[in-house]
Amino acid sequence: MAQEEKGTLEEWQQYPVFTEMLTKHDKFVGLRGLCLKSCQQLDRLVQSGKPEEKKAAQKVLNAYGYALSLLDEAIAARDKVVAQQSA
């Protein structure tokens, strides 16, 4: 409770990877590129895999889509705050 009073988060509440994505453009671009490559491979599996592979690949592809969408929204929100602070 004392840490919360100071405005800091408990260790379990910190997300260092997410913080890096928001503060280091190269990390964001690199991770996003790796995710997109994975999505392309998963899409090929959805198109030409065995039925059970197709189903699993589609679920993972959907999860990647949600995660990338969330990351894009977070970056857009960050950019908006930065632009407002600069104005």
C-alpha positions in Angstrom: 0.0 0.0 0.0 2.9 2.4 0.7 4.1 2.2 -2.9 0.7 3.0 -4.2 0.6 6.1 -2.1 3.9 7.3 -3.7 2.4 6.7 -7.2 4.5 3.7 -8.1 3.2 0.3 -9.1 3.9 -3.0 -7.4 6.3 -5.2 -9.4 3.5 -7.5 -10.6 1.6 -4.5 -12.0 4.5 -3.4 -14.2 4.6 -4.4 -17.8 8.2 -3.8 -19.0 7.7 -5.2 -22.5 4.6 -3.0 -23.0 6.5 0.0 -21.7 9.3 -0.6 -24.2 6.8 -0.9 -27.0 5.4 2.5 -26.0 8.7 4.3 -25.5 11.1 2.7 -28.0 10.0 2.9 -31.7 12.5 0.4 -32.9 11.2 -2.2 -30.4 7.6 -1.5 -31.5 8.5 -1.8 -35.2 10.6 -5.0 -34.7 7.9 -6.7 -32.6 5.2 -5.7 -35.0 7.2 -7.1 -37.9 7.7 -10.4 -36.2 4.0 -10.6 -35.4 3.1 -9.9 -39.0 5.5 -12.6 -40.2 3.9 -15.0 -37.8 0.4 -14.0 -39.1 1.5 -14.6 -42.7 2.7 -18.1 -41.8 -0.5 -18.8 -39.8 -2.6 -17.6 -42.8 -0.8 -20.1 -45.1 -1.6 -22.8 -42.6 -5.3 -21.7 -42.5 -5.4 -21.9 -46.3 -3.6 -25.2 -46.8 -3.3 -27.1 -43.5 -5.1 -30.1 -42.2 -8.6 -29.4 -40.7 -7.4 -29.4 -37.1 -4.4 -27.3 -38.0 -6.6 -24.8 -39.8 -8.9 -24.4 -36.7 -6.0 -23.9 -34.3 -4.1 -21.5 -36.7 -7.3 -19.4 -37.1 -7.6 -19.1 -33.3 -4.0 -18.0 -33.0 -4.4 -15.6 -35.9 -7.4 -14.0 -34.3 -5.4 -13.6 -31.1 -2.6 -11.9 -32.9 -5.1 -9.6 -34.6 -6.6 -8.6 -31.2 -3.1 -8.0 -29.7 -1.9 -6.0 -32.7 -5.0 -3.9 -32.6 -4.6 -3.2 -28.9 -0.9 -2.2 -29.5 -1.9 0.1 -32.3 -4.6 1.7 -30.1 -2.0 2.2 -27.3 0.5 3.8 -29.7 -2.2 6.1 -31.1 -3.2 7.2 -27.6 0.4 7.8 -26.7 0.9 9.9 -29.8 -2.2 11.9 -29.1 -1.0 12.7 -25.5 2.5 13.6 -26.8 1.0 15.9 -29.4 -1.3 17.6 -26.8 1.7 18.1 -24.5 3.7 19.6 -27.3 1.0 22.1 -28.3 
